[in-house]
């Protein structure tokens, strides 16, 4: 699969995952000041900016969270403050796709 298609699929999986846990999606792929927030979500009483990292598992055991670098975390935090309403925290959702489906991990306060 092409990288962009994998990313969009992962974002849809993450959106469904968060919605199933009571989250309300406020925005998808929100473009702000030279960057983008994948998902803008209200969960319980918190407003959250969510970064989604997705990969297609082949034979190697790679953790998509490894791609959420300090630089990326700083960028998402900067953008989170510009959202309306502003995000109170940044979460990371990782999605690993393989022949059996999708494995999702939600890391709060990334």
N, C-alpha and C positions, 0 to 999 in steps of 0.2 A: 504494500500500500504506500501511496505517496505520503510524505511527512505531514502536509497540511490536512489531508483526509484523516490520518490517524489522530492528529491533534483535535480536530472537530468532533470526531467520534468519541474521543476521551472526554471532551467537554460535555457532550450530551449524556454520557454515562455518569459523570460527576454530578451534573445537574439533577438527573433522576435520583441518584443516590442521596443527595442533600434534600431534595423535595420529599422523598420517602421518609426522611427523618425530621420533618416539620419545617424545613427551610422554605422561604419564599424568595423566588428569584426576582431581584430588582433590576438586573441588567446582565446582558451577555456581551462579551467582547467589547467592553466599554473603552473607547479611545479617549485618551487624555494626555495632553502635554508630552508628546513624543513617547508614548507607551500605551499599553493596553492592560486592562484588568479582565481576566478570563470570565469570572463570575462575581457579581455583586449580590450578596445574599443577606436576608434578615433571618437569623436563627435565634429563636427564643427572643430575648431582649437585645441581642447584639446585632450590629451591622458588620458584615465581614467581607473583605476582599479575598477571593479565592484564586490561587494559582493552581492550574491543572497541568500535571506532567504525565504524559502517556507514552507507552512504548509497546511494541509488538514483541512478545517473547519468542525467541527462536530457541536455541539450545542453551545460551548463556544466561546465567542468573544475574541480571542487572537490575539495580534498584533505581527507578526513575527519580526518586528523591535526591539522588546524587547530582542531578542536573539543576537543582534549586540552590544556586550558589549564593554567597553573601551579597554579591553585586545584584543579582536578581531579586533577592529579598529586600534590599535597600530600595530598588526601583519600585517594587510593588508597594512598599510602605509609603513611599513618596506619592504614588498615584492614589493610594487608598485614602489619603487625607483630602484629595481633590474630589472624590466621589460625592454625590448628593443623594442621600445623606452620607456624610463621611463614615468610613469604616472604623470600627473600634479595634479591630484586630485583622491579622492576615493568617489565613489557613492554607494548607497545601493538601490537595487531593491527588494521589497517584493512581493511575489506572494502568494495569498490565493486561494486554489482550493476548489471548492465545486460542488454540483450536477449541478449547472447552468453554470459552466465554471471557468474562472480565473479572479481574480481582481488583478491588478498590480499597485504598487505605486513606483515612482522613486524619491528617496531622493538624491539630488545633494549635494556634499560637506559634505558627512556623516562624 
